[in-house]
Structure formats: structure tokens, C-alpha cells
Amino acid sequence: MYKSGAKQYQQVNVTSEVLDADPHRLIQLLMEAALTRMSQAKGAIERKEMDTKANLLGRVMEIIQTLQGSLDHSAGGELAQNLDRLYDYMNRRLLEATSQNNLAMIDEVMSLLLEVKQGWDGIRQEYLQSQHGTAEPSSALASVSEARLESHISV
């Protein structure tokens, strides 16, 4: 009974956070959810719970496809192209990890996604500062943000 109540509270909390989130925060939430599910999938592999593993990694691949689909190629230029290729690579590696129960492949994808998330976290901080009038003008912010994200991504 306690677990059910805790799960419901967690769901309400997550739903509330999503409803209140700006676009930058929504991307962060997606990345956080993917990282959490990959960690859970690793545990499922270790416990030999293959249905759970497959379900979790399937959800991660859906999240990565959502991130990939949210890329703005017209505004993002080369950075968006690089991220597109990186997300595609992540999904292919997760597919391999699923079929081979390979923890190292999941770790690799987690590491790559964490790098992207760290760059995105920096962009979010700059975005929030710009909303409060304490940051540079938006055009300067965009170039600084893009440079920061590029420095965290290696394809």
C-alpha cells in the first residue's frame, strides 16, 4: 500500500513539474528520465529481468527519438546535425545493448547523454539569467550557448 501511495505522489510531482516547465526544463526532464531508465535497465540485466530491461531500454529509445525530433535543423545548423547523428548512434547502441545484455554499451550511451545534458544544463542557466535581465543580449546568448554545448559533445 505504501509503495502505491508513494508512486502516485511521485507521478503527481512529475506531472506538476512537467506542466510548470519551460521548454529548456522539459528537455532536461527527458534527459534525466532517460538516464534514470538506463540505470534501472542495468539493474534489471544484473537481476536477469529481461522483460523489464527490454521495456526500460525501449522507453529510453523513445525518449532519445523525442529529443532527436525536437532538434531545429534550420536554426541549429551544424550543431543540430551533430546531435542528430549522436542520437541516432545512441539508439543503435541501445538496440545492440538490448540484444546482447551489454552493460558497457549502456554505460557508453549514459556517458554520451550525460555530456549532452551538461551542455544543455549550462544553456538553461544562461536562458534563466536572460529572462531575469542579468545576462547578455539574446544573440550573444545564443552564440555562447551553442559554443558551450559544442564543447560538451564529441561525435
N, C-alpha and C positions, 0 to 999 in steps of 0.2 A: 504494500500500500504506500509506504514512504517513497519508494522508487517511482511509482506512478505520479504521485504529487510533485516530486522533485522534477520529473520530466516535464510535467505540464507547466510548472513555474519557469523552467528553462525555456520552453517553447514560447511562452508569453514574453519573456525577457528578450529573446532573439527577435520575435515578431515586432516588438516595440522598437528595438534598436534599428531594424530594417526600415520601419515606417518613418523614423525620425532622421534617417541617414541622408547625407548629401551624396552625390554621385561618386566622389572620391572615397567616402567611407564604405559605400556599397562594394566597390572593388576590393577594398581591404577585407571586408567581411567574407567575400568569396574566396580570397586567397587564404584567409585564416581557416575557413571551413575545409578547404582542400588539404591544407597541411595537417589539420586535425584528423581527417579521414584517412590520410596516408599513414599516419602514426597508428591509428586504430587497425588499419589493414595489416600492418606489420605484426601487431599483436595477434591478430586472427591467424596469420600464417604460422606463427610460433605455436599457437594452440591447435593448429590443424583444423581450423574452422573455415573451410574453403568456400562455402556459400556466403558467409559473412565477408570474407576477403573480396570475393568477386563483386558483391553488392557495393562495398565501400569504394573499391577502385573504379567501378563503373560510375559511381556518383562523382568521384574526383575527375574522371574524364569528361563528364558532363559540365562540371564547373570550368574546366580548362577550355572546353568548347565555347562556353558562355563568355569567358574572358577574351578568347580569340575573336568571337563575333562582335565584341564591343569595341574592337580597335577601329579607329577612324583613320583609314588609309589616306584620305585626301589631306587631312591636317597633320597626320603623324609622320608622313614621308618614310624615310629610311628606318627610323626607329620602329614604326608600326610594322614594316616589312620584317624586320629582325625579330620582333616579338611574335609575329605570326608564325615564322619558321620555328622559333623556340617552343611555342605552344604546341605546334604540330609534332615536334620532336618529343616533347614531354608525353604526349598522348601515345605515341608509338612505343616509347619506353615502358609506359604503364601497361600497355597491352602485352608486351613481352614479359614484364614482371608478373602479370596475372597468370600467364600460361606456364611460367617457369617457377612460380613462387619464389622469386628472387628479391631478397631484402635489399641487396646492394643497388639494384635498379631503382627501387622505391626511394632509397636514400639519395640517389643521384637526382631524381626529379624533385625531391623535397629541397635539396640544396639549391637547385636552379630556381625553383619557385620562391624560395626564401630570398635569394638575391634580387629577384624582380620586386618582391614585396618591400624589401628595404629601400629600394629606389622609389617605389610608389609612396612609401611612408614619408620620405623626405619631400616629395611633391605635395602631399597632403598638408604637411606642416606649413609649407610656403603658401599654399592655397588659403589656409585658415588665416595666416598672417595678412594676406592681401585683403581678405574680407573684413578685417578689423583695421585696415588702413595703416598697417605698420610695415608693409613690405614694398618692394619696388613696383613700378607700373606693370600691368599685365603682360605687355610684350616682353619686357625684360624677365619677368617671372617665367614665362613660357620657355625662353631660351635657357635660363638657369635650370629649370625643372627638367628639360629634355637632356641637358648635359649631365645632370645628376643621375637620371635613370640610365642613360647610356653607360655611365661609369660603373654601374652595378650589373650590367648584362654582358655576358660573354657567350657568343653563339658558337 
